[in-house]
């Protein structure tokens, strides 16, 4: 197979692949979810530094961790933690809450 034919096959596979970039969530919905589900342990609003559970980091602190991305948050939220309940969030809820947390990096 020639190199150009191989590139065309690869391009075709990429264009028809079910793998897509993670869709952005809705930060407002994520904030509402965080207030309802996460606020018992975490400080979830911008400017709130002290979490109800002193061992639970604030969402704003999480947002400023170097290298923290929506993907990294998604993985973290789907990984069991000894100190965190095993939450079962839908894919849309995961996208929304990660969009909210990463939005806390932005200016006022």
C-alpha positions in Angstrom: 0.0 0.0 0.0 1.4 3.4 -0.9 2.0 6.0 1.8 -0.7 8.3 0.5 -3.2 5.4 0.4 -2.3 4.5 3.9 -2.9 8.1 5.0 -6.3 8.1 3.3 -7.3 4.9 5.1 -6.1 6.4 8.4 -8.0 9.6 7.8 -11.1 7.6 6.9 -10.9 5.6 10.1 -10.5 8.8 12.2 -13.5 10.5 10.6 -15.8 7.5 11.0 -14.5 6.5 14.5 -17.0 6.7 17.3 -14.3 8.4 19.4 -15.0 12.1 19.7 -13.6 14.9 21.8 -15.5 15.0 25.1 -18.4 17.3 24.8 -18.4 20.4 27.0 -20.9 20.3 29.8 -23.2 23.0 31.2 -21.5 24.8 34.1 -24.8 26.1 35.4 -26.3 22.6 35.6 -23.0 21.5 37.2 -23.2 24.2 39.8 -26.8 23.1 40.7 -25.7 19.5 40.9 -22.7 20.4 43.1 -24.9 22.4 45.5 -27.3 19.5 45.8 -24.9 16.5 45.9 -21.4 17.8 46.8 -21.9 20.7 49.2 -22.4 18.5 52.2 -18.6 17.9 52.1 -17.0 20.4 49.7 -17.0 24.1 49.4 -18.5 24.4 45.9 -18.9 28.1 45.2 -16.3 30.5 44.0 -14.6 32.3 46.9 -15.7 29.7 49.4 -12.5 28.3 50.8 -13.5 26.2 53.9 -15.3 22.9 53.1 -17.8 21.5 55.6 -15.5 18.5 55.8 -12.0 19.8 56.4 -10.5 16.9 54.5 -12.5 17.7 51.3 -10.9 20.2 49.0 -12.8 23.2 47.8 -13.9 23.0 44.2 -12.0 26.2 43.5 -8.8 24.7 44.9 -9.4 21.6 42.7 -9.9 23.9 39.7 -6.5 25.4 40.2 -4.5 22.2 40.6 -1.9 22.3 37.8 -2.9 20.1 34.9 -6.5 19.7 36.1 -8.7 19.3 33.1 -12.2 18.1 32.5 -10.8 14.7 31.6 -8.7 14.5 34.8 -11.8 15.4 36.9 -13.9 12.9 35.1 -11.4 10.1 35.8 -11.1 11.3 39.5 -14.9 11.3 39.9 -15.2 7.8 38.5 -12.4 6.5 40.8 -13.2 5.2 44.3 -11.9 7.2 47.1 -11.8 6.0 50.7 -13.1 9.3 52.0 -15.6 10.0 49.3 -18.9 8.3 48.7 -19.2 6.2 45.5 -21.4 8.6 43.4 -23.0 7.3 40.3 -23.2 10.3 38.0 -24.6 10.0 34.5 -22.3 11.1 31.6 -24.2 14.4 31.3 -23.9 15.0 35.0 -20.1 14.3 34.9 -19.7 16.7 32.0 -21.7 19.4 33.8 -19.9 19.2 37.1 -16.5 19.1 35.5 -17.5 22.1 33.3 -18.5 23.9 36.5 -15.3 23.0 38.4 -13.1 24.1 35.5 -15.1 27.3 35.2 -13.9 28.3 38.6 -10.4 29.0 37.2 -11.8 31.8 35.2 -11.9 35.4 36.4 -14.9 36.9 38.3 
